[in-house]
Amino acid sequence: MPLADGDYFVYDSAGSLVLDVAHGNRSNGSNVGVRSKDSTDNQVFQVTTRTDGTRQITSRFTGKSIDAASASSGANVQMWTDNSARRQAWDVADSGSTVTIGGTSYPLYNVTLHGTALRLARSGSNAVLGSSGSWAFVPVPKLQDGGVYELVLRLDNRYALDVHSGSKSNGANIIL
């Protein structure tokens, strides 16, 4: 199944860790690694199709593209300002395998640096170029226009934001 353009959490083939811009760093050369999902923007990546059919993978957090430091096996994968370079062009192909994440089955994709046989791979907690590796792209849930939402504290979901005394006045207090 072809991968649609959109925003994704990108899971490793075991379905246990996601791509992550390390340490919340926004600079060119920021490392891309893997870690447990915490649903922060530094773990959300936007996939877009370029005019030549290759894919650009951009961090929602940094606005920068996933970039291979070089086109050689073991090269580090980093964030870099989009420059339409070949090291930012990826081919994304269904591997024919799946992984189950949170009770849902997702296809695994081979993410290959365009024009090479080198794939986006995992080496420990780091993302590198290698000879194997596949990834599940799990869509980021989107808010619906006109929807009603409850804002719950992530650290303790027993607490939510509330307008004090149901006030409809400008400047009303918001309480936890």
C-alpha positions in Angstrom: 0.0 0.0 0.0 1.5 3.4 -0.9 2.1 5.8 2.0 -0.1 8.9 1.8 1.3 12.3 2.5 0.6 13.4 6.1 1.8 13.7 9.7 3.1 10.5 11.4 4.8 8.9 14.3 7.5 6.7 12.7 7.9 3.4 14.6 10.7 1.0 14.4 9.9 -2.5 13.0 9.3 -3.9 16.5 6.7 -1.2 17.0 8.3 -0.1 20.3 10.3 3.1 19.6 9.7 6.1 17.4 12.0 8.5 15.5 12.8 11.5 17.7 14.8 14.7 17.3 17.3 14.3 20.1 17.2 16.7 23.1 14.8 19.1 21.5 17.6 20.6 19.4 16.5 22.7 16.5 19.9 23.3 14.9 21.2 21.9 11.6 22.9 18.7 12.4 20.5 17.8 15.3 20.6 14.0 15.7 17.7 11.8 14.9 17.4 8.8 17.2 14.7 6.5 18.6 13.0 6.5 21.9 9.8 5.7 23.7 6.8 7.6 22.3 5.8 10.6 24.4 3.7 12.3 21.6 5.7 15.5 21.6 6.2 17.4 18.3 9.9 16.3 18.1 8.4 12.8 17.4 6.0 13.9 14.6 7.2 13.8 11.0 5.5 15.1 7.9 5.9 13.1 4.7 5.4 14.9 1.5 5.8 13.8 -2.1 8.2 15.8 -4.2 7.7 16.5 -7.9 10.2 13.7 -8.8 8.2 11.2 -6.8 10.7 11.0 -3.9 9.6 11.8 -0.4 10.7 14.5 1.9 10.4 13.7 5.6 10.2 16.9 7.8 10.1 17.3 11.6 7.1 19.1 12.8 9.3 20.3 15.7 12.2 21.7 13.8 10.7 22.4 10.3 13.9 20.7 9.0 14.2 17.7 6.8 15.7 14.3 7.6 19.1 14.3 6.0 21.8 11.7 5.7 25.2 13.1 6.8 26.7 11.2 3.8 25.6 8.5 1.3 27.6 5.7 3.0 26.6 2.8 5.2 26.6 3.8 8.9 26.2 7.5 8.1 24.4 9.5 10.8 20.8 10.7 10.1 20.2 14.3 11.2 18.0 17.3 10.7 18.9 19.9 8.2 17.3 22.9 6.5 15.6 21.8 3.3 17.9 22.3 0.5 16.4 19.8 -2.0 19.6 17.8 -1.8 19.8 14.2 -2.7 20.6 13.3 0.9 17.1 14.6 1.8 15.3 12.5 -0.9 13.8 9.2 0.2 12.0 6.3 -1.5 9.3 4.8 0.7 8.2 1.3 -0.4 5.9 -1.2 1.3 8.0 -4.1 2.6 5.1 -6.5 2.6 5.3 -7.0 6.3 3.2 -5.5 9.2 3.6 -4.7 12.8 0.9 -4.4 15.5 0.9 -1.2 17.5 -1.7 -0.6 20.1 -3.9 -3.4 18.7 -3.8 -2.0 15.1 -1.8 -3.6 12.3 0.3 -1.2 10.2 2.4 -1.9 7.1 6.1 -1.7 7.4 7.9 0.5 4.9 11.5 0.4 3.6 12.8 4.0 3.6 15.7 4.2 1.2 18.0 7.1 0.4 17.1 7.9 -3.2 19.6 6.5 -5.7 21.2 4.1 -3.2 20.6 0.8 -1.6 21.0 2.4 1.9 18.0 2.3 4.2 17.0 4.4 7.2 18.0 2.0 9.9 18.4 1.8 13.6 21.7 1.3 15.5 20.9 1.2 19.2 19.2 4.4 19.9 20.5 6.2 16.8 19.1 6.5 13.3 21.7 5.7 10.6 21.9 4.5 7.0 22.3 0.7 6.7 21.5 -2.4 4.7 18.2 -3.2 6.5 15.5 -1.6 8.5 11.8 -0.9 8.1 9.4 1.5 9.7 5.7 1.8 10.5 4.1 5.2 9.8 1.3 5.7 12.3 -1.0 8.7 11.5 -1.1 11.5 14.0 -4.7 12.0 15.2 -6.2 15.3 13.9 -8.6 17.5 15.7 -12.0 18.0 14.0 -13.3 21.5 13.3 -16.2 22.3 15.6 -15.3 19.4 17.9 -15.6 19.4 21.7 -12.4 18.5 23.5 -11.3 17.9 27.1 -7.8 19.1 27.9 -6.4 16.7 30.4 -3.1 16.9 32.3 -0.7 14.4 30.8 1.0 13.7 34.2 -2.3 12.9 35.9 -5.4 12.4 33.8 -7.7 12.9 36.8 -7.2 16.7 36.2 -8.6 18.7 33.3 -8.9 22.4 32.5 -12.2 24.0 33.4 -13.8 27.5 33.1 -14.4 28.7 36.7 -18.1 28.4 37.6 -19.0 27.9 33.9 -18.5 31.6 33.3 -19.0 33.0 29.7 -17.4 36.4 30.5 -14.2 37.7 28.9 -11.3 37.2 31.2 -12.9 34.3 33.1 -10.5 32.2 35.1 -9.3 28.8 33.8 -8.8 26.3 36.6 -7.3 22.8 36.9 
